């Protein structure tokens, strides 16, 4: 996982300027939700739309929603 995330980490700042750590990546991905929706007797599952950052992480990891 760290190897695939390397492009994100390389363009990030250094030291305290840094935005991305593995913990931040995982926390960011936790914001993606899947929920069951019921409308007029019809049930379906809906996945939240990923943010640009979440999409970039998923692309690097090879994850498709």
PQR file of N, CA, C, O and H, with PARSE charges and radii, in Angstrom:
ATOM      1  N   UNK A   1       0.831  -1.183   0.000 -0.4000 1.5000
ATOM      2  CA  UNK A   1       0.000   0.000   0.000 -0.0000 2.0000
ATOM      3  C   UNK A   1       0.881   1.255   0.000  0.5500 1.7000
ATOM      4  O   UNK A   1       0.623   2.211  -0.732 -0.5500 1.4000
ATOM      5  N   UNK A   2       1.915   1.233   0.827 -0.4000 1.5000
ATOM      6  CA  UNK A   2       2.821   2.394   0.866 -0.0000 2.0000
ATOM      7  C   UNK A   2       3.464   2.644  -0.498  0.5500 1.7000
ATOM      8  O   UNK A   2       3.635   3.789  -0.917 -0.5500 1.4000
ATOM      9  H   UNK A   2       2.126   0.457   1.421  0.4000 1.0000
ATOM     10  N   UNK A   3       3.811   1.570  -1.172 -0.4000 1.5000
ATOM     11  CA  UNK A   3       4.451   1.697  -2.481 -0.0000 2.0000
ATOM     12  C   UNK A   3       3.499   2.360  -3.484  0.5500 1.7000
ATOM     13  O   UNK A   3       3.913   3.233  -4.247 -0.5500 1.4000
ATOM     14  H   UNK A   3       3.672   0.640  -0.831  0.4000 1.0000
ATOM     15  N   UNK A   4       2.240   1.952  -3.484 -0.4000 1.5000
ATOM     16  CA  UNK A   4       1.265   2.540  -4.412 -0.0000 2.0000
ATOM     17  C   UNK A   4       0.949   3.989  -4.046  0.5500 1.7000
ATOM     18  O   UNK A   4       0.597   4.783  -4.918 -0.5500 1.4000
ATOM     19  H   UNK A   4       1.904   1.243  -2.864  0.4000 1.0000
ATOM     20  N   UNK A   5       1.071   4.335  -2.778 -0.4000 1.5000
ATOM     21  CA  UNK A   5       0.766   5.696  -2.327 -0.0000 2.0000
ATOM     22  C   UNK A   5       1.953   6.645  -2.510  0.5500 1.7000
ATOM     23  O   UNK A   5       1.814   7.848  -2.287 -0.5500 1.4000
ATOM     24  H   UNK A   5       1.357   3.690  -2.069  0.4000 1.0000
ATOM     25  N   UNK A   6       3.102   6.134  -2.906 -0.4000 1.5000
ATOM     26  CA  UNK A   6       4.319   6.936  -3.025 -0.0000 2.0000
ATOM     27  C   UNK A   6       4.150   8.209  -3.859  0.5500 1.7000
ATOM     28  O   UNK A   6       4.665   9.251  -3.454 -0.5500 1.4000
ATOM     29  H   UNK A   6       3.215   5.157  -3.087  0.4000 1.0000
ATOM     30  N   UNK A   7       3.452   8.180  -5.011 -0.4000 1.5000
ATOM     31  CA  UNK A   7       3.282   9.437  -5.764 -0.0000 2.0000
ATOM     32  C   UNK A   7       2.575  10.525  -4.949  0.5500 1.7000
ATOM     33  O   UNK A   7       2.909  11.703  -5.080 -0.5500 1.4000
ATOM     34  H   UNK A   7       3.034   7.333  -5.340  0.4000 1.0000
ATOM     35  N   UNK A   8       1.616  10.151  -4.121 -0.4000 1.5000
ATOM     36  CA  UNK A   8       0.914  11.126  -3.277 -0.0000 2.0000
ATOM     37  C   UNK A   8       1.865  11.671  -2.222  0.5500 1.7000
ATOM     38  O   UNK A   8       1.894  12.876  -1.974 -0.5500 1.4000
ATOM     39  H   UNK A   8       1.345   9.195  -4.015  0.4000 1.0000
ATOM     40  N   UNK A   9       2.646  10.784  -1.598 -0.4000 1.5000
ATOM     41  CA  UNK A   9       3.577  11.208  -0.554 -0.0000 2.0000
ATOM     42  C   UNK A   9       4.705  12.072  -1.126  0.5500 1.7000
ATOM     43  O   UNK A   9       5.157  13.010  -0.469 -0.5500 1.4000
ATOM     44  H   UNK A   9       2.621   9.805  -1.800  0.4000 1.0000
ATOM     45  N   UNK A  10       5.161  11.766  -2.338 -0.4000 1.5000
ATOM     46  CA  UNK A  10       6.263  12.522  -2.944 -0.0000 2.0000
ATOM     47  C   UNK A  10       5.890  13.960  -3.261  0.5500 1.7000
ATOM     48  O   UNK A  10       6.733  14.851  -3.162 -0.5500 1.4000
ATOM     49  H   UNK A  10       4.794  11.005  -2.872  0.4000 1.0000
ATOM     50  N   UNK A  11       4.637  14.201  -3.642 -0.4000 1.5000
ATOM     51  CA  UNK A  11       4.248  15.575  -3.966 -0.0000 2.0000
ATOM     52  C   UNK A  11       3.772  16.359  -2.736  0.5500 1.7000
ATOM     53  O   UNK A  11       3.433  17.539  -2.829 -0.5500 1.4000
ATOM     54  H   UNK A  11       3.952  13.477  -3.723  0.4000 1.0000
ATOM     55  N   UNK A  12       3.754  15.684  -1.592 -0.4000 1.5000
ATOM     56  CA  UNK A  12       3.348  16.300  -0.339 -0.0000 2.0000
ATOM     57  C   UNK A  12       4.504  17.122   0.231  0.5500 1.7000
ATOM     58  O   UNK A  12       5.643  16.994  -0.218 -0.5500 1.4000
ATOM     59  H   UNK A  12       4.029  14.725  -1.517  0.4000 1.0000
ATOM     60  N   UNK A  13       4.211  17.950   1.206 -0.4000 1.5000
ATOM     61  CA  UNK A  13       5.247  18.757   1.854 -0.0000 2.0000
ATOM     62  C   UNK A  13       6.187  17.898   2.682  0.5500 1.7000
ATOM     63  O   UNK A  13       6.120  16.669   2.644 -0.5500 1.4000
ATOM     64  H   UNK A  13       3.286  18.054   1.571  0.4000 1.0000
ATOM     65  N   UNK A  14       7.047  18.543   3.415 -0.4000 1.5000
ATOM     66  CA  UNK A  14       8.021  17.852   4.266 -0.0000 2.0000
ATOM     67  C   UNK A  14       7.759  18.212   5.727  0.5500 1.7000
ATOM     68  O   UNK A  14       7.272  19.301   6.031 -0.5500 1.4000
ATOM     69  H   UNK A  14       7.101  19.541   3.446  0.4000 1.0000
ATOM     70  N   UNK A  15       8.083  17.300   6.609 -0.4000 1.5000
ATOM     71  CA  UNK A  15       7.973  17.552   8.046 -0.0000 2.0000
ATOM     72  C   UNK A  15       6.570  17.943   8.461  0.5500 1.7000
ATOM     73  O   UNK A  15       5.597  17.266   8.131 -0.5500 1.4000
ATOM     74  H   UNK A  15       8.478  16.416   6.361  0.4000 1.0000
ATOM     75  N   UNK A  16       6.480  19.046   9.191 -0.4000 1.5000
ATOM     76  CA  UNK A  16       5.181  19.505   9.700 -0.0000 2.0000
ATOM     77  C   UNK A  16       4.286  20.049   8.588  0.5500 1.7000
ATOM     78  O   UNK A  16       3.075  20.171   8.771 -0.5500 1.4000
ATOM     79  H   UNK A  16       7.271  19.596   9.460  0.4000 1.0000
ATOM     80  N   UNK A  17       4.870  20.371   7.450 -0.4000 1.5000
ATOM     81  CA  UNK A  17       4.104  20.863   6.295 -0.0000 2.0000
ATOM     82  C   UNK A  17       3.327  19.733   5.615  0.5500 1.7000
ATOM     83  O   UNK A  17       2.422  19.975   4.817 -0.5500 1.4000
ATOM     84  H   UNK A  17       5.854  20.271   7.302  0.4000 1.0000
ATOM     85  N   UNK A  18       3.694  18.517   5.944 -0.4000 1.5000
ATOM     86  CA  UNK A  18       3.142  17.340   5.287 -0.0000 2.0000
ATOM     87  C   UNK A  18       1.666  17.140   5.613  0.5500 1.7000
ATOM     88  O   UNK A  18       1.260  17.245   6.771 -0.5500 1.4000
ATOM     89  H   UNK A  18       4.429  18.321   6.592  0.4000 1.0000
ATOM     90  N   UNK A  19       0.875  16.854   4.602 -0.4000 1.5000
ATOM     91  CA  UNK A  19      -0.557  16.598   4.785 -0.0000 2.0000
ATOM     92  C   UNK A  19      -0.836  15.109   4.910  0.5500 1.7000
ATOM     93  O   UNK A  19      -1.692  14.702   5.694 -0.5500 1.4000
ATOM     94  H   UNK A  19       1.204  16.768   3.662  0.4000 1.0000
ATOM     95  N   UNK A  20      -0.118  14.292   4.141 -0.4000 1.5000
ATOM     96  CA  UNK A  20      -0.468  12.879   4.025 -0.0000 2.0000
ATOM     97  C   UNK A  20       0.450  11.960   4.796  0.5500 1.7000
ATOM     98  O   UNK A  20       1.674  12.031   4.682 -0.5500 1.4000
ATOM     99  H   UNK A  20       0.578  14.623   3.504  0.4000 1.0000
ATOM    100  N   UNK A  21      -0.165  11.093   5.583 -0.4000 1.5000
ATOM    101  CA  UNK A  21       0.485   9.958   6.229 -0.0000 2.0000
ATOM    102  C   UNK A  21      -0.410   8.762   5.942  0.5500 1.7000
ATOM    103  O   UNK A  21      -1.526   8.934   5.451 -0.5500 1.4000
ATOM    104  H   UNK A  21      -1.159  11.035   5.676  0.4000 1.0000
ATOM    105  N   UNK A  22       0.052   7.567   6.235 -0.4000 1.5000
ATOM    106  CA  UNK A  22      -0.804   6.397   6.025 -0.0000 2.0000
ATOM    107  C   UNK A  22      -2.067   6.515   6.873  0.5500 1.7000
ATOM    108  O   UNK A  22      -3.153   6.138   6.433 -0.5500 1.4000
ATOM    109  H   UNK A  22       0.959   7.428   6.633  0.4000 1.0000
ATOM    110  N   UNK A  23      -1.924   7.034   8.082 -0.4000 1.5000
ATOM    111  CA  UNK A  23      -3.085   7.199   8.954 -0.0000 2.0000
ATOM    112  C   UNK A  23      -4.090   8.187   8.354  0.5500 1.7000
ATOM    113  O   UNK A  23      -5.299   7.964   8.427 -0.5500 1.4000
ATOM    114  H   UNK A  23      -1.042   7.339   8.440  0.4000 1.0000
ATOM    115  N   UNK A  24      -3.591   9.278   7.762 -0.4000 1.5000
ATOM    116  CA  UNK A  24      -4.474  10.269   7.127 -0.0000 2.0000
ATOM    117  C   UNK A  24      -5.175   9.681   5.901  0.5500 1.7000
ATOM    118  O   UNK A  24      -6.343   9.975   5.643 -0.5500 1.4000
ATOM    119  H   UNK A  24      -2.609   9.459   7.703  0.4000 1.0000
ATOM    120  N   UNK A  25      -4.456   8.853   5.155 -0.4000 1.5000
ATOM    121  CA  UNK A  25      -5.048   8.206   3.979 -0.0000 2.0000
ATOM    122  C   UNK A  25      -6.219   7.322   4.411  0.5500 1.7000
ATOM    123  O   UNK A  25      -7.309   7.398   3.843 -0.5500 1.4000
ATOM    124  H   UNK A  25      -3.508   8.614   5.364  0.4000 1.0000
ATOM    125  N   UNK A  26      -5.982   6.487   5.417 -0.4000 1.5000
ATOM    126  CA  UNK A  26      -7.031   5.584   5.899 -0.0000 2.0000
ATOM    127  C   UNK A  26      -8.204   6.379   6.459  0.5500 1.7000
ATOM    128  O   UNK A  26      -9.359   6.055   6.183 -0.5500 1.4000
ATOM    129  H   UNK A  26      -5.097   6.426   5.879  0.4000 1.0000
ATOM    130  N   UNK A  27      -7.922   7.407   7.234 -0.4000 1.5000
ATOM    131  CA  UNK A  27      -8.997   8.242   7.799 -0.0000 2.0000
ATOM    132  C   UNK A  27      -9.806   8.908   6.686  0.5500 1.7000
ATOM    133  O   UNK A  27     -11.031   8.995   6.773 -0.5500 1.4000
ATOM    134  H   UNK A  27      -6.983   7.670   7.458  0.4000 1.0000
ATOM    135  N   UNK A  28      -9.132   9.371   5.659 -0.4000 1.5000
ATOM    136  CA  UNK A  28      -9.819  10.006   4.539 -0.0000 2.0000
ATOM    137  C   UNK A  28     -10.751   9.025   3.835  0.5500 1.7000
ATOM    138  O   UNK A  28     -11.868   9.387   3.466 -0.5500 1.4000
ATOM    139  H   UNK A  28      -8.137   9.300   5.589  0.4000 1.0000
ATOM    140  N   UNK A  29     -10.304   7.797   3.648 -0.4000 1.5000
ATOM    141  CA  UNK A  29     -11.125   6.789   2.980 -0.0000 2.0000
ATOM    142  C   UNK A  29     -12.322   6.356   3.826  0.5500 1.7000
ATOM    143  O   UNK A  29     -13.326   5.886   3.291 -0.5500 1.4000
ATOM    144  H   UNK A  29      -9.396   7.503   3.947  0.4000 1.0000
ATOM    145  N   UNK A  30     -12.216   6.515   5.138 -0.4000 1.5000
ATOM    146  CA  UNK A  30     -13.340   6.167   6.019 -0.0000 2.0000
ATOM    147  C   UNK A  30     -14.568   7.024   5.758  0.5500 1.7000
ATOM    148  O   UNK A  30     -15.677   6.655   6.144 -0.5500 1.4000
ATOM    149  H   UNK A  30     -11.400   6.897   5.573  0.4000 1.0000
ATOM    150  N   UNK A  31     -14.376   8.156   5.111 -0.4000 1.5000
ATOM    151  CA  UNK A  31     -15.497   9.050   4.804 -0.0000 2.0000
ATOM    152  C   UNK A  31     -16.407   8.522   3.703  0.5500 1.7000
ATOM    153  O   UNK A  31     -17.499   9.051   3.498 -0.5500 1.4000
ATOM    154  H   UNK A  31     -13.474   8.455   4.798  0.4000 1.0000
ATOM    155  N   UNK A  32     -15.976   7.497   2.998 -0.4000 1.5000
ATOM    156  CA  UNK A  32     -16.807   6.904   1.941 -0.0000 2.0000
ATOM    157  C   UNK A  32     -17.824   5.984   2.607  0.5500 1.7000
ATOM    158  O   UNK A  32     -17.465   5.097   3.381 -0.5500 1.4000
ATOM    159  H   UNK A  32     -15.088   7.067   3.164  0.4000 1.0000
ATOM    160  N   UNK A  33     -19.084   6.206   2.297 -0.4000 1.5000
ATOM    161  CA  UNK A  33     -20.161   5.465   2.945 -0.0000 2.0000
ATOM    162  C   UNK A  33     -20.979   4.662   1.951  0.5500 1.7000
ATOM    163  O   UNK A  33     -21.171   5.062   0.803 -0.5500 1.4000
ATOM    164  H   UNK A  33     -19.376   6.927   1.668  0.4000 1.0000
ATOM    165  N   UNK A  34     -21.451   3.523   2.421 -0.4000 1.5000
ATOM    166  CA  UNK A  34     -22.387   2.700   1.655 -0.0000 2.0000
ATOM    167  C   UNK A  34     -23.616   2.541   2.541  0.5500 1.7000
ATOM    168  O   UNK A  34     -23.511   2.130   3.697 -0.5500 1.4000
ATOM    169  H   UNK A  34     -21.295   3.198   3.354  0.4000 1.0000
ATOM    170  N   UNK A  35     -24.767   2.866   1.996 -0.4000 1.5000
ATOM    171  CA  UNK A  35     -25.985   2.757   2.796 -0.0000 2.0000
ATOM    172  C   UNK A  35     -27.119   2.182   1.973  0.5500 1.7000
ATOM    173  O   UNK A  35     -27.137   2.270   0.746 -0.5500 1.4000
ATOM    174  H   UNK A  35     -24.852   3.200   1.057  0.4000 1.0000
ATOM    175  N   UNK A  36     -28.051   1.598   2.675 -0.4000 1.5000
ATOM    176  CA  UNK A  36     -29.225   1.044   2.021 -0.0000 2.0000
ATOM    177  C   UNK A  36     -30.319   2.112   2.014  0.5500 1.7000
ATOM    178  O   UNK A  36     -30.636   2.704   3.046 -0.5500 1.4000
ATOM    179  H   UNK A  36     -28.037   1.526   3.673  0.4000 1.0000
ATOM    180  N   UNK A  37     -30.884   2.344   0.842 -0.4000 1.5000
ATOM    181  CA  UNK A  37     -31.911   3.379   0.661 -0.0000 2.0000
ATOM    182  C   UNK A  37     -33.211   2.685   0.268  0.5500 1.7000
ATOM    183  O   UNK A  37     -33.220   1.740  -0.521 -0.5500 1.4000
ATOM    184  H   UNK A  37     -30.627   1.863   0.003  0.4000 1.0000
ATOM    185  N   UNK A  38     -34.303   3.175   0.836 -0.4000 1.5000
ATOM    186  CA  UNK A  38     -35.623   2.636   0.533 -0.0000 2.0000
ATOM    187  C   UNK A  38     -36.507   3.775   0.039  0.5500 1.7000
ATOM    188  O   UNK A  38     -36.729   4.749   0.758 -0.5500 1.4000
ATOM    189  H   UNK A  38     -34.297   3.943   1.477  0.4000 1.0000
ATOM    190  N   UNK A  39     -37.015   3.651  -1.199 -0.4000 1.5000
ATOM    191  CA  UNK A  39     -37.882   4.679  -1.776 -0.0000 2.0000
ATOM    192  C   UNK A  39     -39.085   3.977  -2.406  0.5500 1.7000
ATOM    193  O   UNK A  39     -38.937   3.192  -3.343 -0.5500 1.4000
ATOM    194  H   UNK A  39     -36.834   2.860  -1.783  0.4000 1.0000
ATOM    195  N   UNK A  40     -40.261   4.265  -1.888 -0.4000 1.5000
ATOM    196  CA  UNK A  40     -41.477   3.694  -2.460 -0.0000 2.0000
ATOM    197  C   UNK A  40     -41.454   2.180  -2.561  0.5500 1.7000
ATOM    198  O   UNK A  40     -41.931   1.618  -3.547 -0.5500 1.4000
ATOM    199  H   UNK A  40     -40.381   4.902  -1.127  0.4000 1.0000
ATOM    200  N   UNK A  41     -40.914   1.520  -1.567 -0.4000 1.5000
ATOM    201  CA  UNK A  41     -40.867   0.064  -1.567 -0.0000 2.0000
ATOM    202  C   UNK A  41     -39.699  -0.526  -2.337  0.5500 1.7000
ATOM    203  O   UNK A  41     -39.513  -1.743  -2.337 -0.5500 1.4000
ATOM    204  H   UNK A  41     -40.526   1.976  -0.766  0.4000 1.0000
ATOM    205  N   UNK A  42     -38.924   0.300  -2.982 -0.4000 1.5000
ATOM    206  CA  UNK A  42     -37.743  -0.168  -3.718 -0.0000 2.0000
ATOM    207  C   UNK A  42     -36.520   0.069  -2.843  0.5500 1.7000
ATOM    208  O   UNK A  42     -36.313   1.171  -2.335 -0.5500 1.4000
ATOM    209  H   UNK A  42     -39.075   1.288  -2.982  0.4000 1.0000
ATOM    210  N   UNK A  43     -35.715  -0.971  -2.672 -0.4000 1.5000
ATOM    211  CA  UNK A  43     -34.493  -0.859  -1.873 -0.0000 2.0000
ATOM    212  C   UNK A  43     -33.268  -0.981  -2.774  0.5500 1.7000
ATOM    213  O   UNK A  43     -33.236  -1.789  -3.702 -0.5500 1.4000
ATOM    214  H   UNK A  43     -35.883  -1.866  -3.084  0.4000 1.0000
ATOM    215  N   UNK A  44     -32.277  -0.171  -2.484 -0.4000 1.5000
ATOM    216  CA  UNK A  44     -31.012  -0.279  -3.204 -0.0000 2.0000
ATOM    217  C   UNK A  44     -29.893   0.241  -2.319  0.5500 1.7000
ATOM    218  O   UNK A  44     -30.136   0.952  -1.344 -0.5500 1.4000
ATOM    219  H   UNK A  44     -32.304   0.485  -1.731  0.4000 1.0000
ATOM    220  N   UNK A  45     -28.668  -0.120  -2.669 -0.4000 1.5000
ATOM    221  CA  UNK A  45     -27.509   0.365  -1.942 -0.0000 2.0000
ATOM    222  C   UNK A  45     -26.914   1.543  -2.693  0.5500 1.7000
ATOM    223  O   UNK A  45     -26.825   1.547  -3.921 -0.5500 1.4000
ATOM    224  H   UNK A  45     -28.471  -0.697  -3.461  0.4000 1.0000
ATOM    225  N   UNK A  46     -26.514   2.535  -1.925 -0.4000 1.5000
ATOM    226  CA  UNK A  46     -25.926   3.735  -2.516 -0.0000 2.0000
ATOM    227  C   UNK A  46     -24.572   3.985  -1.858  0.5500 1.7000
ATOM    228  O   UNK A  46     -24.435   3.916  -0.636 -0.5500 1.4000
ATOM    229  H   UNK A  46     -26.587   2.532  -0.928  0.4000 1.0000
ATOM    230  N   UNK A  47     -23.589   4.272  -2.683 -0.4000 1.5000
ATOM    231  CA  UNK A  47     -22.252   4.593  -2.191 -0.0000 2.0000
ATOM    232  C   UNK A  47     -22.026   6.084  -2.388  0.5500 1.7000
ATOM    233  O   UNK A  47     -22.300   6.626  -3.459 -0.5500 1.4000
ATOM    234  H   UNK A  47     -23.700   4.328  -3.675  0.4000 1.0000
ATOM    235  N   UNK A  48     -21.521   6.750  -1.338 -0.4000 1.5000
ATOM    236  CA  UNK A  48     -21.293   8.188  -1.437 -0.0000 2.0000
ATOM    237  C   UNK A  48     -20.293   8.501  -2.550  0.5500 1.7000
ATOM    238  O   UNK A  48     -19.426   7.686  -2.866 -0.5500 1.4000
ATOM    239  H   UNK A  48     -21.299   6.310  -0.467  0.4000 1.0000
ATOM    240  N   UNK A  49     -20.424   9.662  -3.125 -0.4000 1.5000
ATOM    241  CA  UNK A  49     -19.520  10.114  -4.182 -0.0000 2.0000
ATOM    242  C   UNK A  49     -18.181  10.484  -3.543  0.5500 1.7000
ATOM    243  O   UNK A  49     -18.144  11.333  -2.652 -0.5500 1.4000
ATOM    244  H   UNK A  49     -21.128  10.323  -2.868  0.4000 1.0000
ATOM    245  N   UNK A  50     -17.084   9.866  -3.979 -0.4000 1.5000
ATOM    246  CA  UNK A  50     -15.782  10.191  -3.376 -0.0000 2.0000
ATOM    247  C   UNK A  50     -15.362  11.626  -3.688  0.5500 1.7000
ATOM    248  O   UNK A  50     -15.655  12.156  -4.760 -0.5500 1.4000
ATOM    249  H   UNK A  50     -17.114   9.176  -4.703  0.4000 1.0000
ATOM    250  N   UNK A  51     -14.672  12.240  -2.731 -0.4000 1.5000
ATOM    251  CA  UNK A  51     -14.089  13.557  -2.964 -0.0000 2.0000
ATOM    252  C   UNK A  51     -12.927  13.390  -3.948  0.5500 1.7000
ATOM    253  O   UNK A  51     -12.540  12.268  -4.272 -0.5500 1.4000
ATOM    254  H   UNK A  51     -14.434  11.809  -1.860  0.4000 1.0000
ATOM    255  N   UNK A  52     -12.379  14.501  -4.415 -0.4000 1.5000
ATOM    256  CA  UNK A  52     -11.237  14.432  -5.336 -0.0000 2.0000
ATOM    257  C   UNK A  52     -10.061  13.711  -4.676  0.5500 1.7000
ATOM    258  O   UNK A  52      -9.383  12.904  -5.312 -0.5500 1.4000
ATOM    259  H   UNK A  52     -12.694  15.413  -4.152  0.4000 1.0000
ATOM    260  N   UNK A  53      -9.826  14.008  -3.403 -0.4000 1.5000
ATOM    261  CA  UNK A  53      -8.723  13.367  -2.686 -0.0000 2.0000
ATOM    262  C   UNK A  53      -8.966  11.868  -2.537  0.5500 1.7000
ATOM    263  O   UNK A  53      -8.059  11.067  -2.759 -0.5500 1.4000
ATOM    264  H   UNK A  53     -10.377  14.664  -2.886  0.4000 1.0000
ATOM    265  N   UNK A  54     -10.178  11.490  -2.165 -0.4000 1.5000
ATOM    266  CA  UNK A  54     -10.504  10.078  -2.024 -0.0000 2.0000
ATOM    267  C   UNK A  54     -10.350   9.364  -3.367  0.5500 1.7000
ATOM    268  O   UNK A  54      -9.839   8.246  -3.419 -0.5500 1.4000
ATOM    269  H   UNK A  54     -10.915  12.141  -1.984  0.4000 1.0000
ATOM    270  N   UNK A  55     -10.784   9.996  -4.439 -0.4000 1.5000
ATOM    271  CA  UNK A  55     -10.675   9.391  -5.770 -0.0000 2.0000
ATOM    272  C   UNK A  55      -9.218   9.211  -6.162  0.5500 1.7000
ATOM    273  O   UNK A  55      -8.852   8.182  -6.732 -0.5500 1.4000
ATOM    274  H   UNK A  55     -11.199  10.905  -4.397  0.4000 1.0000
ATOM    275  N   UNK A  56      -8.381  10.200  -5.865 -0.4000 1.5000
ATOM    276  CA  UNK A  56      -6.953  10.095  -6.178 -0.0000 2.0000
ATOM    277  C   UNK A  56      -6.327   8.915  -5.425  0.5500 1.7000
ATOM    278  O   UNK A  56      -5.540   8.159  -5.994 -0.5500 1.4000
ATOM    279  H   UNK A  56      -8.678  11.035  -5.402  0.4000 1.0000
ATOM    280  N   UNK A  57      -6.679   8.764  -4.152 -0.4000 1.5000
ATOM    281  CA  UNK A  57      -6.167   7.653  -3.353 -0.0000 2.0000
ATOM    282  C   UNK A  57      -6.640   6.327  -3.934  0.5500 1.7000
ATOM    283  O   UNK A  57      -5.848   5.397  -4.087 -0.5500 1.4000
ATOM    284  H   UNK A  57      -7.319   9.378  -3.690  0.4000 1.0000
ATOM    285  N   UNK A  58      -7.918   6.237  -4.255 -0.4000 1.5000
ATOM    286  CA  UNK A  58      -8.457   4.992  -4.814 -0.0000 2.0000
ATOM    287  C   UNK A  58      -7.803   4.664  -6.155  0.5500 1.7000
ATOM    288  O   UNK A  58      -7.530   3.497  -6.435 -0.5500 1.4000
ATOM    289  H   UNK A  58      -8.561   6.992  -4.131  0.4000 1.0000
ATOM    290  N   UNK A  59      -7.549   5.667  -6.980 -0.4000 1.5000
ATOM    291  CA  UNK A  59      -6.887   5.446  -8.261 -0.0000 2.0000
ATOM    292  C   UNK A  59      -5.489   4.873  -8.046  0.5500 1.7000
ATOM    293  O   UNK A  59      -5.086   3.929  -8.727 -0.5500 1.4000
ATOM    294  H   UNK A  59      -7.770   6.616  -6.752  0.4000 1.0000
ATOM    295  N   UNK A  60      -4.749   5.451  -7.093 -0.4000 1.5000
ATOM    296  CA  UNK A  60      -3.403   4.956  -6.811 -0.0000 2.0000
ATOM    297  C   UNK A  60      -3.424   3.524  -6.288  0.5500 1.7000
ATOM    298  O   UNK A  60      -2.520   2.739  -6.575 -0.5500 1.4000
ATOM    299  H   UNK A  60      -5.076   6.217  -6.540  0.4000 1.0000
ATOM    300  N   UNK A  61      -4.453   3.191  -5.526 -0.4000 1.5000
ATOM    301  CA  UNK A  61      -4.569   1.842  -4.964 -0.0000 2.0000
ATOM    302  C   UNK A  61      -5.216   0.853  -5.919  0.5500 1.7000
ATOM    303  O   UNK A  61      -5.232  -0.348  -5.651 -0.5500 1.4000
ATOM    304  H   UNK A  61      -5.187   3.828  -5.293  0.4000 1.0000
ATOM    305  N   UNK A  62      -5.757   1.351  -7.046 -0.4000 1.5000
ATOM    306  CA  UNK A  62      -6.404   0.479  -8.016 -0.0000 2.0000
ATOM    307  C   UNK A  62      -7.783   0.024  -7.563  0.5500 1.7000
ATOM    308  O   UNK A  62      -8.226  -1.069  -7.917 -0.5500 1.4000
ATOM    309  H   UNK A  62      -5.744   2.327  -7.264  0.4000 1.0000
ATOM    310  N   UNK A  63      -8.462   0.858  -6.779 -0.4000 1.5000
ATOM    311  CA  UNK A  63      -9.797   0.535  -6.268 -0.0000 2.0000
ATOM    312  C   UNK A  63     -10.840   1.208  -7.146  0.5500 1.7000
ATOM    313  O   UNK A  63     -10.746   2.402  -7.433 -0.5500 1.4000
ATOM    314  H   UNK A  63      -8.102   1.745  -6.491  0.4000 1.0000
ATOM    315  N   UNK A  64     -11.826   0.444  -7.568 -0.4000 1.5000
ATOM    316  CA  UNK A  64     -12.942   0.979  -8.354 -0.0000 2.0000
ATOM    317  C   UNK A  64     -14.214   0.837  -7.538  0.5500 1.7000
ATOM    318  O   UNK A  64     -14.446  -0.194  -6.907 -0.5500 1.4000
ATOM    319  H   UNK A  64     -11.903  -0.526  -7.335  0.4000 1.0000
ATOM    320  N   UNK A  65     -15.036   1.875  -7.554 -0.4000 1.5000
ATOM    321  CA  UNK A  65     -16.321   1.829  -6.831 -0.0000 2.0000
ATOM    322  C   UNK A  65     -17.406   1.466  -7.793  0.5500 1.7000
ATOM    323  O   UNK A  65     -18.570   1.369  -7.402 -0.5500 1.4000
ATOM    324  H   UNK A  65     -14.847   2.713  -8.067  0.4000 1.0000
TER
END
